[in-house]
Amino acid sequence: MRRPLLERFRQRLSLPAGLSIVSLGEGATPLVRADRLARACGLEEGSVHLKCEGANPTGSFKDRGMTLAISKALSCGAKGVLCASTGNTAASAAAYAARAGLPCAVFLPEGHVALGKLAQALMHGARVIQVAGSFDDALALALRTAKERGWTVVNSSNPDRLEGQKTAAFEIAEELGRAPDHQFMPVGNAGNITAYWRGYRELGGVLPRMMGFQAAGAAPLVLGRVVAKPKTVATAIRIGNPVSREGALRARDESGGAIGKVADAQILSAYRFLAREEGVFCEPSSAAGVAGLISLCRARKQPRGVVVCILTGHGLKDPQTPLTFKFKPQRVKAAGAVRL
C-alpha cells in the first residue's frame, strides 16, 4: 500500500506530532518524457518532461495541499470546511472532507465550472452554492461566510495548502536527480507556482527558472492590474485577482523566470497536441504552460537544459471542450465495410 504523501515527506513538512492524516493516496504522479513535444519545439530529445498531476485521486494537483489542509482542520476540531473554486479545489475539498467526515460547502461562479468538476463536488456530498459572479466574487462570499460561521477555509489562502503542494517539486527532483532548468506551468490563483518555488528553494542546488503562463483573457499578473471580468476557455485559470499574486511575482523574479500570456487558440492547440502526439489528456488550463513553451520556441527563444511542464488536471475534468472540435465519425451498417 502506498504511503500517504505527508508521511513520505514528513521531515520536510511542518506537521504537528500525532497528526491524523486524511489521505486518498495522493502524490507520486508520473513524470513522462515528451520527445515529440521536444522535437516540435526544436529541443533535444529527452529534455522535455510532463508532470501529470491529473493522476492524483480527484484528478488534479489540488489533492497535494488538500490532504494537509483537511488533516489540520480535522485535528483542530473544525465545524466544517469551505472554499471558492473554479472546480478543482471544490472537487478535492469535497472528497477529502468526505474522507474525514467533515461537512463541506463549495462556492462556484455560476456557469463557469466544467461539468466533470461539478459532478465530483455533488457526488462527494458538498453543499454547492452557485454565485452570480466571478471566482473573485465567490471567494469574497466564501471568506465572509467562513468568518460568520466559524468554518475553515481551504483555498490556497490557507498556508497548509501551499505547504502540501510544494511536495511536487520534491518528486520532480527525486526522479530527475535534481531540479529542472526550466519549469513551465499555468497560473491562475498563483498558489501553485508559489508552492513549487518554495519547494525548490528548500531543496537548494540547481534552481529552475519558473515560467508561468496565464490565459490572455485572464492575465492580471501580466497586465499588472485586476481583471474584473476574466474570459478564457481554460476555466481553471479564469481568475482576475490572484490570491497568491506576491508569491508568484517573487517566484518569477527570484528565479529569473517570466510570467506571460497565451491566447485560447494556443492553449487549445497545445491541449490537442498533447493528446494526439504524447497520449496525455489534460484539461485545457493545464496546457497553458505547454502553449507558452511552444510560443517561446517558435520565437526562437528556446530554453536550455531540462524542461518540465506541469499538467495540473486530467482531461476528463472538462468533457465539454473536446466536443468543440470537428470530429467526423465514420458511420457504417453492422455488416458493412470499414475504411481505416
N, C-alpha and C positions, 0 to 999 in steps of 0.2 A: 504493500500500500504506500502511495506517495506521501512523504512527509508534508505537513502544511507549510506553506510559503514562509510564514512567520517563524516557524521552528528552524527552517533551513538557514535563515539569515538572522537568527536571534541576536548574535553578537554584534551585528551592525544596525540593530533597531533599538529604539528606546521603549522596550517592553517592561511593564511592571512585573515584579515577581508574582508568580501564581496566576497570571492572566489566563483565563479560559478562552482558548482560541476558537473562533467560529470560522470554519473552513469548508470550502466545497472542492478543494483540490486545485486551487488556482496556481498560476505560475508555471515555470518550466515549459514555456511556449517555444515552438520551433524557430530556429534561425536558418532560413532557407537561402541557398545560393541562387542568384538570379543572373545567370550568364547571358540569356537573351536580352535582358534589360541592359546589362553591361555593354553588349555589342551595339545595341541601338543607341547608346549614349557615347560610343567611341571610347569606352573604358576597357581596361584589361579584364580578361576572363578570370573569374574567381574573386574580383574586387568588390562586387556588389552583393549585399545580403538583405533579406527581408525578415524583420522580426514580426511574426504572425501572432499578434495579440488576440485575434479572433478565436484562438484555441483555448482561451480561458473559459471557465464554466458557463458564464452567461453570454459569452461571445464578444467580450471587449476587455480592454485594459483596465477598466474601472474596478474589476474584481480585486486587483492587487491592493488598492487602497481601501476598498470596502471591507475586506476581511479584518483589517486593523481597526477601522472606524467602528464597525459593528461590535467587534470584540470589546473595545474600550467602552462603548455605550452600554453594553450588557453588564460589564463589570462595575460600572458607575451607577447602576440601577435606573437607567433611563426609562421614562414613561413610554417613549416611542421614538422613532426616527423619521425624519422627513427630508426632502430635497426638492430643488427645482431641477428640471432636466430637459434636454432636447431628446432624451430617450435612453441612452446607455446607462447613465447614472441611475435613472429610475428603475431600469431592469435589474441592475446589480443590487441596489439598495433593497428592492423588494425581495429578491432571492435570499440575500444574506439575513435580512430581518426575519423572513420566514424560518430560516435555519435556526436563528437564535430565539424564536418565539416572541419577537417584538412586533408591535403594530407599526405600520409604515404608511406614510402618506407621500404622494408624489405630485408636484405642481408642474404641469406641462403647458407650453404655449399651444393654444388650441389650433389644430390644423397644421402643425409644423413638426409632427413626430412620426417617424416611419412606423409602419404597421407592425413589423417584427418586434420592435421595442415596446410598443404599446401592449401587444399581446402578452409579452413577458410580465410586465407590471401587473396586468389584470390577473393572469393565471397564478401569480405568486401571492395574490390577495391584498395588494396595496390599495389604499384609498386614492383614487385618481381624481385630482382636481384640475380641470381644464381652465386655463386662464386666457381671457380675451386680450391678448397682447403678445409681446415678445418674450424670449427667455429671460431677459433682464427684468421685465415686469413680473414674471413668475418667481424669480429669485427674490425680489423685494418682498413679495407677498409671503413667500415661504419663510424668510428670515423674521418677518413681523409675527407670523403665526407661531413660529418656534418660541419666540420670546414670550408671547402671551400664554402659550400652553405648557411651556417648560419641556418641550421635546428637543432632542438632539439633532442638529443639522449635520448631514453627511455629504454636503457639497465639498468641493475642493478648498473652500474656505476653512474647512476642518483640517488642522495640521496633520492628523493621523492619516488622512487620505494621501497626502504627498509623501509622507514617511513610508507608507506601503508601496507606493508607485515607484519609488527610486530603486526597488529591487530589480526592475527590468534592466537597469544599467549594469547591475552586478552580474546578471545572467549573460548578457552580451559579452562582457569582459571575460567571464569564465570560458565561454565557448570559443571566442577568438584568441584567447590567451592574453589579451589586452583590450583596451577601449579602441573603437574605430577612429579613423582620422576625421571623418565627417559623418554626421548623423542628420538625416532629412526626415521631417515629420510634420504632420498637420498641427495647426494651432487654432484653438477655439477659445475656451475659457483660460487657456495658458497654464494650467496646473501641471500638465504632463511634461512639457519642456522644462519647467521649473524643477520638477522631481527628478528627471533624468540628469540634469546638470548637477543637482545635489549629490546624486549617486556617484557620478564620475568624479566629482571633486573629492568625495570621501575616499574613493579608491586611490586617487593620486596616479602618478605615472603619466602615460600618454592621455591627453585630454582632447576630445573631439571638438571640431567646430560645429556648433549647434545651428542647423539650418531649418528654420521654421517657416511654414507657408500657410497663409490664410486664403480663403476664397475672396476673389476681387470684390464681391458684393458684401463682404463681411470682414473688412480688413482694418479694424481700428488701430492696431499696432503699427501698421504700415502708414496709415494716414495721419497718425498722431492725434486722433480725436475719436470720441464716441460715435458709433454709427447707430442712429436712432431706429432705423428700420432695415436691419441686415437682410440680404436676399442671396440665397445660393441653393443649388440642388443638394449640396453637401450639408444636410440638416444638422449633423452632429457638431459642426463648427459655425453654425448660423448664430453667432453671438456678437453683439455690438459693443459690449463694455466688459472686457475680461476681468474676472476677479483677481487672477494672478498676473496682472499686467507687469508689475515691477519685477517679479521673479523671472518672467520671460525676457524682459529687456536686459536684465542682469546676465542671464544665460547667454544671450546674444553678444553682449559687449565683452564679458569676461572670456568667452571662448573665441572671440574674433570671428564669429559667425554672422548670420544675417536673418532677418525675418522679411519675407517677400510675399507677393500675392500671385495667384494664378486664377485664370478665368474658369468658369464652369466647364466650358468646352475642353479645356486642357485637363481638368480633373476627370471628366468622363472618358477622355481618350486614354489616360493612364489607367483608369479603372478597367476599361475593356482590354487594354494591352496585358495587364497582369493576369486577367482571367484566361485569355486566349493563348498567350505566349509562355506564361510561367505556371499556369494551372492553379493560381492563387486567387480566390474570390474574396474580395474585401468590400466593405461598404464604401460608397463614393468619397466620403470625407477622408478615409484612410489613404486614398490615392493622391491627396493634395501634396504630400511630401515628394512622392514619385513624380508627379507633374512638375514640381519645382526643379527636381534633378534633371529631368528631360529638357526643361526650358533653358536651364543654365548651359547644358551641354550643347544644345542647338545654337546657343550664342557663343560657342567656343570658350566657355568658362568651366571646363571640366575639372572636377575636384580630384586631387591626387590621393593615392593611398586607398585604404579600406573604407568603404561606404556602407552604412546601414540605414535602411529606410524602415520607419516604424509604421506598421499597418495596424491601426488601433481597434478595428472591429470587423467582424465577419460579414460577408456579403448578404447572408440571409437575414441580417438585421433590417434590410431595406429591400423587400421583394418587389417593390413597385418600379424602381429605376430600370432594371433590365427590360421591362415591358415597354419602355420608351424607345428602345432601339428597334429597327425594322428587321424582324426575322420573318422568313417565309418558309414555314414548314411544308414539306412535300406531302401531299395527300394522295393516297392510293387505296384501291379496293383491297380487301383482305387477301384475295388471290392474285393481286396484280403484281407487276414488275416494279422493282425499286431501283432508282438511279442513285449511284453513290459516286 
